Amino acid sequence: MADLRVDFCGIKAPNPFWLASAPPTDKAYNVVRAFRAGWGGVVWKTLGEAGPPIVNVSGPRYGAIHAGDRRVIGFNNIELITDRPLEVNLQEIKQVKRDWPDRALVVSLMVPCTEDSWKAILRQVEDTEADGVELNFGCPHGMSERGMGAAVGQVPEYVEMVTRWCKQHSRMPVIVKLTPNVADIKGPAAAAKKGGADAVSLINTVNSMMGVDLDAMTPSPATGGYGTHGGMCGPAVKPMALNMVADIARTPHLQGIPISAIGGIETWKDAAEFMAMGAGTVQVCTAAMVYGFKIVEEMKTGLAAFMDEKGYARLDDFVGRAVPKVTDWQYLDLDYAVKAHIDQDLCIKCGRCHISCEDTSHQAISALKDGVRHFEVIEEECVGCNLCAVVCPVEGCITMVPLQPGEVDKRTGRVVGTPINWTQHPNNPMRAAEPAE
Amino acid sequence: MSDTGITAGRLPPDDYARNFADLHPPLDRYEAKVAADRCFFCYDAPCMTACPTTIDIPLFIRQIATGNATGAAKTILDSNIMGAMCARVCPTEQLCEEACVREALEGKPVEIGRLQRHATDALFATGKQLYQAGPSTGFRVAVVGGGPAGLSCAHRLATLGHTVTVFEAQKKLGGLNEYGIAAYKATNEIAQCEVGYILGVGGIEVKTGQALGRDIHLGDLARDYDAVFLGIGLAATNALGIADGGFAGVDDAVDYIAGLRQASDLSALPVGRRVVVIGGGMTAIDIATQVKRLGAEEVTIVYRRGPAEMGASPYEQEVAQTSGVTIRHWAMPKALVGANGRVTGIAFERTALADGKLTGTGETYELACDQLFRAIGQAFVASDLEDSLIELERGRIRVDGAQRTSHPKIWAGGDCVGSGSDLTVVAVEHGKQAALSIDSMLRAATAA
């Protein structure tokens, strides 16, 4: 049976499935329930500095995009950091860590951008014997207007400065949580590394507005007739998170920094994909909020079954395995060619492949054969774009079949088998005399 | 409760309402959304091709999915003004739902019929009228028969600006929707509700109690109107082919169903204890199922051929069987048995196919019954046409692809024409096509 234990920048846990800093980790009651359910760790919902408690709206905090049958595929919130007194949180953290010593307990923090504020809270967290801290540089709503959260995370200099303070004033591992609301995730990631961060976690939520109420003519959801942007998460953000994780994992000057991946992780498969892309642990929020803590059971058993099937004994055996396969567009092989193939036995004749190709792409799928409804790829026109396979409702009915070396691409008339990328391509006016790789 | 003979009130009062409730209860909004989400929005959708009225099914389903049920209803009614009744009575399992690609994928088609009902119900609930009579052309068209074909024709003609008079022999419009369809398929007065909606377009005058060949005459209509549409259905029922012995208790299924549909109190309908139905079509299913639900203890359909040859679809056969009706195949009536002037049983001879021809095997059996229904098909009554202004074909009116008869001013459609399939939806299409043909003929005449 695969070994799911992790050692993430010195923080040990029985499995890589952690709950992200969010409503499910706001208090001992929930965290204990999560640990009972089998979660490997939690990042305790963000603590702020001592003083008057945070005030949340009492209107809707959450909004969602639903797919068919009300499945939540996108989720956003305007909740702030914990609104419970600091002392209560600290006491509970201490007690929970004492009761659950084998689980990872990381504390998320967000205080004003002064060294003293950070120094003070770090000392208090250290007293709880928590395993580490995560710096919330990502929260995109409310706190950012007060100069915290994303307001820090969007300025690499601030990221570096605060990270450095934290490393100076604490012996605990420091994880820097990154906001996706930047043009290039590598900037803040590099700043975190430069400041001495032990790890990064990403992504925090994406700036978003979930909808417009067409009766009230307000954003939806709205609080007292007005709405504001929130932070979006859930399955819909996974591709964006995966890209940012890959960006960090494959960039030479960032390589090696441990990554805790966050963003739309609902199943073992989502988790395995992030881990293949370089993540040492994953953090989950939306799925736990939608389905409850029990989902971790599916995640653990699914991941273990996958590892057993593939012969991976430990997580390290496959973490980062897909990273070397991420490259820039200019290095993709322009000689490589695929053609769509429709399995006529599986085809249900809905015609979606035909109409999508006809209206969008290359008019490469015919709809009739001998006067009968029949869908077939015209290889002379097919550019191998994959749209037909994407829209086909029958899994496995349309496959993209690679042309083998020596075969002729009927569309271009070229014989396949001589790899060439854009840096080498004769049509590229900027091409180097010698291949760039 | 076990009285022999034909008796009313066989059931406890509450059972009638339960037994005659909707065969397919309406989808609520959530169910409709889930059902609509299953539609793949196919290209050149097979369901649409399978629909005799070519309703744009993927479009109306998408409109339901996006919360535009009224728009969905308009999509339906633009192609089929009787979309509400068709949603209830169409053999969808042999038309749109059979063609649905989900049937090929998983053997479970999108519930097109129920979604269509959802949309049309939603429209009727708003009371909103989507159609109005077109600018008047000055032409007058006589429509004979207020059933699906006639009403469909009348509605389309009205929207095109023609003045229409509908002549109906019965007291109410609707034809078989009102007098023939099983009650559990047309609950809550939906047939009359739909008739009301159709007439709501304006420009349609209705004359009931007007029978062709008795109160009105085809020659007069052809003379007095610019065009005539005949949607007169099948006025007669076929005979058993054996002597009925003059026994009481031998009834005509069509008449009984008409009485049932018009009854205000189902418990007042007399029904036998042991009932035999002769026939294999929809009428046989409808009479058998309904008398069972009225409290008949034993109901047996006897059909001279096998299940595959029955006019009623496998689904309809199942409806009868799950209602407790027994269906016996391969036997034909041989002789009625009676006592004291009442039917007490019927003798059958077993049948078989010999060289593709149905023949009696000589083996007989007898079923006891106190009520016997003939449901062996209906026949066109040509004599109503009188002067034979128009040609017939195989005993019904001959029409071309545009529903034109051999007379230049007379069109026909529905069950009375040779190409009829006895489906409501086909009758609606006939009426629509006839209206379009009449319209282009009249406009061409004006232009000339």
Interface residues (C-beta under 8 A of the other chain):
Chain A: G68 D69 I348 K349 C350 G351 R352 H354 I355 A367 R373 P393 V394
Chain B: V34 D37 F40 F41 C42 Y43 D44 A45 P46 V101 R102 A104 L105
